[in-house]
Amino acid sequence: MKKPTLEQAVKALEHNENFQVIVEFVEQQKEASLSELYRANTDQVQQISGELIASDRILKVFKSVMQ
């Protein structure tokens, strides 16, 4: 059996209640990182920015497939 692509896997799970919990968690983590960024010192900005970028990339894939 051929392994599905990420997009295919997201599409197959998009109506699953458990998957919705995951999407909401990633959204919450992104918001938390944004809040941290405003309070971050110079040394923390790069790490938090990386977290934001990762969360944003994941959410973009989820939402582009789930439309």
Residue pairs with C-beta under 8 A, 6 or more apart in sequence:
4 12
6 61
7 61
7 64
7 65
10 19
10 61
10 62
10 65
10 66
11 65
11 66
13 19
14 65
14 66
23 59
23 62
26 55
26 58
26 59
26 62
27 55
27 59
29 51
29 55
30 52
30 55
30 56
30 59
33 48
33 51
33 52
33 55
34 52
36 44
36 48
37 45
37 48
37 49
37 52
40 48
